[in-house]
Amino acid sequence: MLDDLDLRLLEALQKDANLTAQQLRDVLHLSPSQAGRRRQRPENDGFIRAYVAQLNATRLGLHIQGFIQVHITMEVPEHGETFGAPGEHTPGNHERVDNDPRC
């Protein structure tokens, strides 16, 4: 079971997973050794699955463009009108996701 201290720890690690026990001391108001042990508990109990790096896709030159295809049955004709004719381009119905950390 997680207590308030664990939740503060997890919140701090979500913001910066590289925090040292010394830095966690300031967040948790514990000694560095206690902060280090508190960090190990949620790791060992599976609350923390992994520490990952979020890469800047734009900086790496990875420009992503996605396409979505929608199939509509014409059982309800109004649904077809909502999306327009096949192949029709509607300006403004696309969006860039350059700032999405998953890209």
HUKALIN-V329824 format. One record per pair of residues at least 12 apart in sequence whose ideal C-beta (glycine too) atoms are under 8 Angstrom apart, sorted by the first residue. I is the first residue (numbers start at 1). J is the second residue. D is the distance in whole Angstrom. If there is no record, write none. Layout:
BEGIN
i: [I	I]
j: [J	J]
d: [D	D]
END
This chain:
BEGIN
i: [2	2	5	5	5	6	6	6	6	8	8	9	9	9	9	9	9	9	10	10	10	12	12	12	13	13	17	17	20	21	21	21	21	24	24	24	54	55	57	57	57	58	58	62	63	64	64	64	66	70]
j: [42	47	28	30	38	38	41	42	47	27	28	24	27	28	35	38	39	42	42	47	48	24	27	28	39	48	51	52	32	33	35	36	39	36	38	39	101	101	98	100	103	98	99	103	98	97	98	103	97	83]
d: [7	7	6	8	7	7	7	6	8	6	6	7	7	6	8	6	6	7	6	7	8	7	5	8	7	7	4	8	8	7	5	4	7	7	7	6	4	8	6	8	4	5	8	7	7	6	8	5	7	6]
END
